[in-house]
Amino acid sequence: MTYQETLDFLYAQLPMFQREGKSAFKKDLSNTIALCEALEHPENTFKSVHVAGTNGKGSSSHILSAVLQSAGYKVGLYTSPHLKSFTERVKINGKPIAEDKVVEFVEGIKTHIEEIKPSFFELTVAMAFDHFRNEKVDIAIIEVGLGGRLDSTNVINPEVSLITNIGMDHMDMLGNTLELIAAEKAGIIKPNTPVVISQKQEETTTVFLDKSSKENAPITFAEEVYQWEGANLLKNGSPFLENVELEAKGNYQRHNALGVLSVIDQLNQKGDYSISKEAIEEGFKNLSALSGLKGRWQTLQTAPLTITDVGHNEDGWRFVLDQISTLEFKKLWMVLGVVQEKDLPNMLSKLPKDAYYYYCKPNVPRGLDASILGEEATKIGLKGEVISDVNVAIQAAKSNASKEDLVFIGGSTFVVAEIDEL
């Protein structure tokens, strides 16, 4: 098979949550375990850090990868979904897996695919594990896809577990309270394995304390160890790093950075790793070049200032809107598209009334029709127009904006993925 034929096979044969939604989500680990058995358990052949959370887990995974690379380690990185190319999901030192390796893996396991009938995500997890074993990585950063307890990645035994922000997302599968969602995320906490919580939240703290106690897992709340003081970082109230250059510009990344620092502490304490302050500064400063991170408060153009972010749930939108409020501009233009299961009234009610909107549709089966989005927005007084194609909508926003205006593009990871300039 060619690479394109291989992708066509994967998309056609295997259910994919990002495209199809809940119907593609399998609530047990049996398929992943069967795939790992067929591959002679690659998940047991490399060290790892497991990263879960509602918001921030992808950024934290990339930041951690960049820091470890700067410390001289060969680092595997598994994240999802991809933005531009399927190969972005599986990287080593920021370099995506080669297309011929994807073909080779699928051809080699095709009989097992037909027998096990895994989901798209289950198979890509197995592919990542197999690739990291074959390439003999020093450590791999493994991002959870959905939840934690029943996520396909939850067959590893990591050096450290990291849980980032907990917010209201995928409630139909994970629960409709922060406590229930946190309980699913806490499923990655393993016996006698340190766990770091990036952001301490009143509703979820007890959940994590109870689970860590039950598993005898040492727990660290990163905010109790590290604090920001302007551009400087403190550790236990004392100076740690000065004039930190964190390339990831969203204010929410400061929470993620604290979690990463506490994970680094745990790795250093194990004695098998040596990660210096210089490596931390290098990783923070050169995040995109080292890890390939895209779509997180990313500036695409300066006049008009054009920014995109993959934030797509309640907390993600709050972070985005808070960030927008810190900028100076004359008028705000927003290119907006969402997927079908979003709570539109709740989401739209939080958007700025003085912005002008271009409603578009992400080009996936789950994408919500742009006219429906426009109708719901009009009901609550938002002004705008429907232009279904993402890039046509972007060009319309830019052509109408002055150089002093702000154009924001988002609402869904899949809107960001379609941006030509990305």
C-alpha positions in Angstrom: 0.0 0.0 0.0 1.0 3.6 -0.5 0.9 6.0 2.4 -2.3 7.6 1.1 -3.9 4.1 0.6 -2.8 3.3 4.2 -4.5 6.4 5.6 -7.6 5.7 3.5 -7.7 2.2 5.0 -7.4 3.5 8.5 -10.1 6.1 8.1 -12.4 3.7 6.3 -12.0 0.6 8.4 -11.6 2.0 11.9 -14.0 4.1 13.9 -12.5 7.5 14.8 -13.7 9.6 17.7 -12.5 12.9 16.3 -14.6 12.4 13.2 -17.5 10.3 14.4 -17.8 11.1 18.1 -19.1 8.9 20.9 -19.8 5.9 18.7 -16.1 5.4 18.2 -15.3 5.4 21.9 -14.8 1.9 23.4 -15.2 1.8 27.2 -12.6 -0.8 28.0 -8.9 -1.6 27.3 -9.4 -5.0 25.7 -8.6 -4.0 22.1 -5.4 -2.1 23.2 -4.3 -5.0 25.3 -4.9 -7.4 22.4 -2.9 -5.2 20.1 0.0 -4.9 22.6 0.0 -8.7 23.0 0.2 -9.1 19.2 3.2 -6.7 19.2 4.9 -8.5 22.1 4.2 -5.6 24.5 6.1 -2.6 23.3 4.6 -0.5 26.1 6.8 -2.3 28.6 10.1 -1.5 26.8 10.5 2.3 27.3 10.1 4.7 30.2 7.3 7.2 30.1 5.4 10.1 31.5 1.6 9.9 31.3 -0.4 13.2 30.8 -4.1 13.6 31.3 -6.4 16.6 31.8 -9.2 18.5 30.1 -7.2 21.5 29.0 -3.4 21.8 28.8 -2.4 18.2 28.4 -1.2 18.6 24.8 0.8 21.8 25.6 2.2 20.3 28.7 3.3 17.2 26.8 5.1 19.3 24.2 6.7 21.5 26.8 8.0 18.5 28.7 9.3 17.0 25.5 11.2 20.2 24.6 12.8 20.4 28.1 13.9 16.7 28.0 15.3 17.1 24.5 17.2 20.1 25.7 18.6 17.9 28.5 20.0 15.6 25.8 17.4 12.8 25.9 15.8 11.0 22.9 12.2 11.7 23.6 9.1 10.1 22.1 5.9 12.2 22.0 2.4 10.8 21.4 -0.4 13.4 21.1 -3.8 13.7 19.5 -5.5 14.8 17.4 -3.2 15.9 14.6 -3.6 19.3 13.0 -2.1 18.9 9.5 -0.7 15.5 9.1 -1.4 12.1 10.7 2.3 11.7 11.4 2.2 14.6 13.9 0.7 12.2 16.4 3.9 10.2 16.8 7.2 12.1 17.1 10.7 11.6 18.3 12.6 14.7 19.2 10.0 16.7 17.5 10.3 14.8 14.2 7.1 13.1 13.0 7.1 9.4 12.2 8.1 8.7 8.6 5.3 7.9 6.2 6.9 4.6 5.2 7.0 3.6 8.9 3.2 4.1 9.1 2.8 1.9 6.0 5.1 -0.8 7.3 3.4 -0.9 10.7 -0.1 -1.2 9.2 0.9 -3.8 6.7 2.7 -5.8 9.4 -0.3 -5.9 11.7 -3.2 -6.0 9.2 -4.2 -9.5 10.1 -4.5 -8.5 13.7 -6.5 -5.4 12.7 -9.0 -7.5 10.9 -9.3 -9.9 14.0 -9.4 -7.3 16.8 -11.2 -4.5 14.9 -9.6 -1.7 17.0 -10.6 2.0 16.8 -8.5 4.5 14.9 -7.1 5.8 18.3 -6.4 2.3 19.6 -4.3 1.5 16.6 -2.4 4.7 16.6 -1.5 4.2 20.3 -0.1 0.8 19.4 1.8 2.3 16.5 3.4 4.9 18.8 4.4 2.3 21.3 5.9 0.1 18.6 7.8 3.0 17.1 9.2 4.2 20.4 10.4 0.6 21.1 12.0 0.3 17.7 13.7 3.6 18.0 14.9 3.0 21.5 13.8 6.3 23.0 15.1 7.3 26.4 11.6 8.3 27.6 8.2 8.9 25.9 5.6 11.5 26.8 2.2 9.9 26.3 -0.9 12.1 26.2 -4.2 10.7 27.1 -6.9 10.9 24.3 -10.1 11.0 26.4 -10.6 10.6 30.1 -7.9 8.5 31.6 -9.2 5.4 33.3 -10.4 3.7 30.1 -8.2 5.5 27.7 -6.2 3.4 25.3 -3.0 4.8 26.6 -3.7 3.6 30.1 -1.7 0.4 29.7 1.7 2.0 30.5 3.5 2.1 33.8 5.0 5.6 33.8 7.8 7.2 35.8 5.4 10.0 36.7 1.8 10.8 36.0 0.7 14.4 35.2 -2.9 15.7 35.4 -3.6 19.2 34.2 -6.7 21.4 34.3 -10.1 19.7 34.8 -13.0 21.3 33.0 -16.5 20.5 31.6 -16.0 18.6 28.4 -17.2 15.2 27.0 -19.7 15.1 29.8 -21.8 12.5 27.9 -18.9 10.1 28.4 -17.0 11.2 31.5 -19.7 12.6 33.8 -21.5 15.9 34.2 -19.6 17.3 37.3 -16.0 18.2 37.8 -15.7 15.5 40.5 -16.9 12.8 38.1 -14.6 14.0 35.3 -11.7 14.2 37.7 -12.3 10.6 38.8 -12.0 9.4 35.2 -8.7 11.4 34.8 -7.4 10.1 38.1 -7.6 6.6 36.5 -4.0 7.2 35.3 -2.7 7.3 38.9 -0.7 4.1 39.3 0.4 2.3 42.5 3.5 3.7 44.1 4.0 6.1 41.1 4.3 9.9 41.7 1.5 12.1 40.4 1.6 15.8 39.7 -1.5 18.0 39.6 -0.8 21.2 37.6 -3.7 23.3 38.8 -5.3 22.9 42.2 -9.1 23.2 42.0 -11.5 23.1 44.9 -13.9 20.6 43.3 -11.2 18.0 42.3 -8.6 18.1 45.0 -10.3 15.5 47.3 -10.7 13.2 44.3 -7.0 13.2 43.5 -6.0 13.0 47.2 -8.3 9.9 47.7 -7.1 8.2 44.6 -3.4 8.8 45.3 -3.8 7.6 48.9 -5.5 4.4 47.7 -2.7 3.7 45.3 0.1 4.8 47.7 1.1 7.3 45.0 3.0 10.4 46.2 1.1 13.5 45.1 2.3 17.0 44.3 0.2 20.0 43.7 2.5 22.0 41.5 1.1 25.4 42.5 2.2 24.7 46.1 5.8 24.3 45.0 6.3 26.7 42.1 4.9 30.2 41.7 5.2 33.0 39.1 6.3 36.4 40.1 6.0 38.4 36.9 8.4 36.8 34.5 10.3 35.1 37.3 9.7 31.7 38.8 9.9 30.9 42.5 10.3 27.5 44.1 9.0 27.1 47.6 9.1 30.9 47.8 12.7 31.3 46.8 14.1 32.5 43.4 14.4 29.7 40.9 14.5 31.2 37.4 14.6 34.8 36.3 13.2 36.4 33.1 11.7 33.2 31.9 11.0 33.2 28.1 8.0 30.8 27.7 7.4 30.7 24.0 3.9 29.4 24.4 2.2 32.8 24.9 -1.2 32.0 26.3 -1.6 33.0 29.9 -2.9 29.5 30.6 0.5 28.1 29.7 1.8 29.4 33.0 -0.2 26.8 34.8 1.1 24.1 32.4 4.7 25.2 33.0 4.3 24.7 36.8 3.1 21.1 36.3 6.0 20.4 33.9 8.5 21.8 36.5 7.1 19.5 39.2 7.3 16.5 36.8 11.0 17.4 36.1 11.6 17.4 39.9 10.2 13.9 40.2 12.3 12.6 37.3 15.5 14.2 38.8 14.7 12.7 42.2 14.6 9.2 40.6 18.4 9.5 39.9 18.1 8.2 36.3 17.7 11.7 34.9 19.7 15.0 35.0 17.6 17.9 33.9 19.3 21.3 34.5 17.8 24.8 34.9 19.5 25.5 31.6 17.6 22.7 29.9 14.4 24.0 31.3 15.1 27.5 30.0 16.1 26.2 26.6 13.0 24.0 26.3 10.6 26.8 27.4 12.2 29.3 25.0 12.4 27.1 21.9 9.2 25.0 22.4 7.9 25.0 18.8 11.2 24.3 17.1 12.0 21.4 19.5 8.6 19.8 19.8 6.6 21.0 16.8 3.7 22.5 18.9 1.1 24.3 16.8 -2.2 26.0 17.3 -1.8 27.2 20.9 -2.3 31.0 21.0 -0.4 31.0 17.7 0.2 34.3 15.9 -0.3 33.9 12.1 -0.1 37.6 11.1 0.7 40.9 12.7 -1.3 43.5 10.7 -4.1 42.8 11.4 -3.0 40.7 14.4 -4.3 37.3 13.6 -4.3 34.6 16.3 -5.6 31.1 16.5 -6.0 28.7 19.5 -7.5 25.2 19.7 -9.4 25.9 22.9 -12.9 24.4 22.4 -14.6 23.8 25.8 -15.9 26.0 28.6 -12.5 26.4 30.3 -10.6 26.6 27.0 -12.9 29.5 25.9 -12.5 31.3 29.2 -8.7 31.2 28.8 -9.0 32.5 25.2 -11.4 35.3 26.1 -9.3 36.3 29.1 -6.2 36.4 26.8 -8.1 38.5 24.2 -9.0 41.0 27.0 -5.3 41.7 27.6 -4.7 42.9 24.0 -5.1 46.3 22.5 -7.1 46.5 19.2 -9.8 48.6 17.6 -12.3 45.9 16.6 -12.5 42.1 17.1 -13.4 39.8 14.2 -13.9 36.1 15.1 -13.9 33.1 12.7 -15.9 30.5 14.6 -16.8 26.8 14.0 -17.7 24.0 16.4 -18.6 20.3 16.5 -22.2 19.1 17.0 -22.2 18.1 20.7 -21.2 21.5 22.1 -23.5 23.3 24.5 -24.2 26.2 22.2 -26.3 28.5 24.4 -23.7 28.3 27.2 -20.7 28.8 24.9 -22.2 31.6 22.8 -23.5 33.5 25.9 -19.9 34.1 26.9 -18.7 35.6 23.6 -18.1 39.3 23.2 -21.2 41.1 21.9 -19.2 43.8 20.2 -17.3 41.4 17.9 -18.2 40.6 14.3 -18.5 36.8 13.6 -17.9 34.6 10.6 -19.6 31.2 11.2 -17.9 28.3 9.5 -18.0 24.5 9.6 -15.1 22.3 10.4 -14.8 19.7 7.6 -15.4 16.6 9.6 -18.6 14.5 10.0 -19.0 15.9 13.6 -18.8 19.5 12.3 -21.9 21.6 13.1 -23.5 23.2 10.1 -22.5 26.8 10.0 -26.0 28.1 9.4 -27.2 26.4 12.7 -24.3 28.1 14.6 -25.2 31.4 13.0 -28.9 31.1 13.9 -28.2 30.3 17.5 -25.7 33.1 17.7 -28.2 35.6 16.2 -30.8 34.6 18.9 -28.6 36.0 21.6 -27.6 39.1 19.8 -24.3 38.3 18.2 -23.7 39.9 14.8 -22.1 38.1 11.9 -22.6 36.0 8.7 -22.3 32.5 7.6 -19.3 31.5 5.4 -19.0 27.7 5.7 -15.5 27.3 4.3 -12.9 28.0 7.1 -10.3 29.6 4.9 -12.8 31.7 2.9 -14.2 32.9 6.2 -10.6 33.8 7.3 -10.0 35.8 4.2 -13.3 37.7 4.6 -12.3 38.6 8.2 -8.9 39.8 7.1 -10.1 41.8 4.2 -12.6 43.7 6.4 -10.3 44.2 9.3 -8.0 47.2 9.6 -4.3 46.9 10.6 -5.3 47.9 14.1 -7.9 45.2 14.5 -7.7 41.6 15.9 -8.8 38.5 14.0 -9.3 35.4 16.1 -9.8 31.9 14.6 -11.1 29.0 16.7 -13.9 27.2 18.3 -12.7 23.7 17.4 -9.4 21.9 16.9 -10.7 21.0 13.5 -11.2 24.7 12.5 -7.5 25.3 13.4 -6.4 22.2 11.5 -7.9 23.6 8.3 -6.0 27.0 8.4 -3.9 27.2 5.3 -1.3 29.4 7.0 -0.8 27.1 9.9 
